[in-house]
Amino acid sequence: MSAVGERGQVTIPKAIRDYFGLTKGTRVDFEIANDGIRLRKRAGAEDAFDRLDGYLADRRIIKDIDAYIAESRGR
């Protein structure tokens, strides 16, 4: 059993966190249900950096910024 703390926080029991893969930083949604409150693990990326992971993987790596600038300016 958990209790709501002063700031509205609740500790999810470890067995439940482990079962559902809830780790530090996992985003969750709260929903009103007919019989109470439903907590759902948010699908998709956990934060902005996770959403961008791999975005630049197929992009060109610039090793010499001065040469890149000169090339992009047509020099």
Secondary structure, 3 states (H helix, E strand, C coil): CCCCCCCCCCCCCHHHHHHHCCCCCCCEEEEEECCEEEEEECCCCCCHHHHHCCCCCCCCCCCCHHHHHHHHCCC
